[in-house]
Amino acid sequence: MSDNSRTPLLDAIKLPADLRRLEKSRLKQVSDELRSELIHAVSETGGHFGAGLGVVELTVALHYVFKTPEDRVIWDVGHQAYPHKILTGRRARIRTIRKPGGLSGFTRRSESPFDPFGAAHSSTSVSAGLGMAVGRDLLGKDNHVIAVIGDGAMSAGMAYEAINNAGALGSRLLVVLNDNDMSIAPATGALNKHLNELTVTKSAENTLFEKLGMRHVGPVDGHDVDALVKVLEQIRDDPDGGPVLLHVVTRKGHGYPPAEAAADKGHAVSKFDLATGVQAKAKAGAPTYTRVFADSLIAEAKADPRIVAVTAAMPSGTGLDLFGKAFPERTFDVGIAEQHAVTFAAGLAAEGLKPFAVIYSTFLQRAYDQVVHDVAIQNLPVRFAMDRAGLVGADGATHAGSFDLAYLCCLPNFVVMAAANEAELVHMVATAAAYDKGPIALRYPRGEGTGVALPERGEVLPIGKGRVVREGKEVAILSLGTRLAAALEAADQLRAQGISCTVADARFAKPVDEELVRRLVRNHGMLVTIEEGSVGGFGSHVLHFLANEGLLRPGLEVRTMTLPDVFQEHDDPARQYETAGLAAADIARVVAAHFVKKASARG
Ligand SMILES: Cc1ncc(C[n+]2csc(CCOP(=O)(O)OP(=O)(O)O)c2C)c(N)n1
């Protein structure tokens, strides 16, 4: 790079080994350059930002003191790992982050040897680190293992399961608690208070972590790179070993005033203007599903005081920030604790309340046994609102809501709905609010709706009944969820080829509308189901029904279109559906292929 480079020291660091050759006195400048590079890069790409800004000095200090990648540094969630990526050989590609074919927005084993463990869902780092520490001991090696976990991520039960185990095993492991007093929203909970007290009293004695068998060091100023290096060296060189918790106090968004000033401390941003921090605005289109969900739930809750809402640390992502403004006493942010959120909701339901557990499809995976054991078996009327169902774009495979249909439709007692558009979502919120017989779930995608007119209030839908949207003759396309638009487009394309299609919106994945399915196969020579979910979901249940009812007569063609059996890379969502083979053209191709086959058999 040129002599007048903005980042002369950073330019010479290709890998952490280069960093480790520098004098300690240069680390402050390295940190400043690294922060500058992060700000420039994210201004061009957007992405997770505030968390990365807060760990710049910590990133430099860790790679300086420890011999990565032999020493393992595990970033919890991985959304704060942009500075780590820049320092570990990925600077040249940092502007591809979250873009098609580019770097992942999180850590990933396949991306770099400096990412010893993949993440994106939170609070796994201590468990993974402990496994690596014990693995090291069993193999007779002597590398260090460091798990960096935020105070938000530390609100999850899994972190305590790991600390409990670490304290008992006594293996050498460093847990760096990056305490910035923020999750995505302000951190919540009693533990957060405990940490604040420790920060104020500068105490490391008699803490929860000490009692659980970890040596507790800190609090240390996480923006003082020299102090960090000193304390990390002491821990590294301590002959006693054992599990250590280092409490590091940082500020999310540190070093970029617009991020520091933002309510979410710049947690996730779109591209922005470097000088002002003003983010590029998406063109105002139809309201998002999240927004429509929030407005509908507020409308229902005005009419029914028993409606309460639970989020696991995602108030803004789920729209429950709006619900919380309208009904502060009826809104519960339980921290990053999906398992607890579900069983907490089950408790509320057991007392006759109407809890909506509003959890992204991907994060509900973590609470599966709670869904089965605490909700379904007891047939408790917990309402599950699953935002971000289907493919989600830049967050990639870790965040895709691909599996909820498969994992919920197999459960006795469950009703499972999928909204075909935002007006349907309004009805489904009303349906869930009214339904008191047992658990009920509704799924809807990330992003904007289709722009349909919205009803003032939702209608309560008849359970297990779909609707025919367009009548045709030869082929029936039975869509679940927001593939409906693609199904209608495919029907148009097929009409142009002389093939007449009925298009139906199943509305319910469970119970399957058996009457509708019977009618569709009776009156058509071909049935195509389509859904934004993995194999094992809606289509599998329809096929199961057809097989067991003896409805698979000779000459009837059935196709089940689902997501492919792969973890799909991050990409633009529309492109992801094309890659998945679920676009309108794919439906038309699947149908037309059958007609070509039929014609050639005839000819
Ligand atoms: C299981 C799970 N639930 C929710 C999320 C969404 N999420 C991503 S980052 C984050 C906040 C993390 O806070 P913290 O650990 O304090 O890190 P910070 O961003 O403040 O540095 C949340 C809730 C997630 N990644 N995983």
PDBQT file of the ligand as one rigid body, heavy atoms in Angstrom, charges set to zero:
ROOT
HETATM    1  C1  LIG A 701     -29.825 -18.665  20.462  1.00  0.00    +0.000 C 
HETATM    2  C2  LIG A 701     -29.782 -17.263  19.948  1.00  0.00    +0.000 A 
HETATM    3  N1  LIG A 701     -30.790 -16.408  20.238  1.00  0.00    +0.000 NA
HETATM    4  C3  LIG A 701     -30.764 -15.149  19.766  1.00  0.00    +0.000 A 
HETATM    5  C4  LIG A 701     -29.726 -14.702  19.013  1.00  0.00    +0.000 A 
HETATM    6  C5  LIG A 701     -29.736 -13.301  18.415  1.00  0.00    +0.000 C 
HETATM    7  N2  LIG A 701     -28.623 -12.496  18.922  1.00  0.00    +0.000 N 
HETATM    8  C6  LIG A 701     -27.501 -12.302  18.212  1.00  0.00    +0.000 A 
HETATM    9  S1  LIG A 701     -26.385 -11.352  18.994  1.00  0.00    +0.000 SA
HETATM   10  C7  LIG A 701     -27.413 -11.163  20.311  1.00  0.00    +0.000 A 
HETATM   11  C8  LIG A 701     -26.991 -10.314  21.472  1.00  0.00    +0.000 C 
HETATM   12  C9  LIG A 701     -25.718 -10.776  22.017  1.00  0.00    +0.000 C 
HETATM   13  O1  LIG A 701     -25.368  -9.947  23.084  1.00  0.00    +0.000 OA
HETATM   14  P1  LIG A 701     -23.926 -10.066  23.708  1.00  0.00    +0.000 P 
HETATM   15  O2  LIG A 701     -23.546 -11.476  23.871  1.00  0.00    +0.000 OA
HETATM   16  O3  LIG A 701     -23.883  -9.219  24.920  1.00  0.00    +0.000 OA
HETATM   17  O4  LIG A 701     -22.983  -9.471  22.582  1.00  0.00    +0.000 OA
HETATM   18  P2  LIG A 701     -22.866  -7.954  22.099  1.00  0.00    +0.000 P 
HETATM   19  O5  LIG A 701     -23.579  -7.906  20.784  1.00  0.00    +0.000 OA
HETATM   20  O6  LIG A 701     -23.481  -7.061  23.119  1.00  0.00    +0.000 OA
HETATM   21  O7  LIG A 701     -21.420  -7.742  21.972  1.00  0.00    +0.000 OA
HETATM   22  C10 LIG A 701     -28.612 -11.849  20.121  1.00  0.00    +0.000 A 
HETATM   23  C11 LIG A 701     -29.750 -11.847  21.043  1.00  0.00    +0.000 C 
HETATM   24  C12 LIG A 701     -28.697 -15.631  18.738  1.00  0.00    +0.000 A 
HETATM   25  N3  LIG A 701     -27.649 -15.307  17.972  1.00  0.00    +0.000 N 
HETATM   26  N4  LIG A 701     -28.762 -16.878  19.218  1.00  0.00    +0.000 NA
ENDROOT
TORSDOF 0
